[in-house]
Amino acid sequence: MKVDDHDVERYLRIFTFLDIAEIDRIIAEHKATEEVTELVHGEHGLRKAQLATGLLFGTSLPSVSTKELVEAFEHDPRLVPLASTTLMETPLDQLVRMIASAHKLIQSGGLYLNHRKITDARHKITHTDLLDGHVCVVRTGKSNYHIIVAKPS
């Protein structure tokens, strides 16, 4: 089950038969993982990891700048840089076809743009779809995310 970090402890208590000590151990391990990430990658690295996790497993887009969003996925294959003209002039189904099989995804309800379900295969990305005018988040299926950056033409 993919849930926000702040919901894990509550869900473990509600939906499992784990005893309180085991749940506390799991939560402590999670906190230790954050501490190790911060130790190895610094506070900025921890922030990037938390941002990426929030985007991929949260239910809404995090309220951060697109610069932070792009930095969080730096060196990640899910970051898809495209020329602005390509992004703005190409129907979403064609863009996603570069990434996955769009029509099948749309028919099965598995294509999302900025956490909104796309039902029209000919949907084109507009300026209103871009976060800060140059980034959008495409999800294919349950958990395949692509952060698309409109690069200047």
Sequence and secondary structure as in RCSB ss.txt:
>XXXX:A:sequence
MKVDDHDVERYLRIFTFLDIAEIDRIIAEHKATEEVTELVHGEHGLRKAQLATGLLFGTSLPSVSTKELVEAFEH
DPRLVPLASTTLMETPLDQLVRMIASAHKLIQSGGLYLNHRKITDARHKITHTDLLDGHVCVVRTGKSNYHIIVA
KPS
>XXXX:A:secstr
    HHHHHHHHHHH    HHHHHHHHHHHHHHHHHHHHHHHHHHHHHHHHHHHHHHSSS  SS HHHHHHHTTT
 TTEEEEEHHHHHHSBHHHHHHTTS HHHHHHTT EEETTEE   TT B  GGGSBTTTEEEEEETTTEEEEEEE
E  
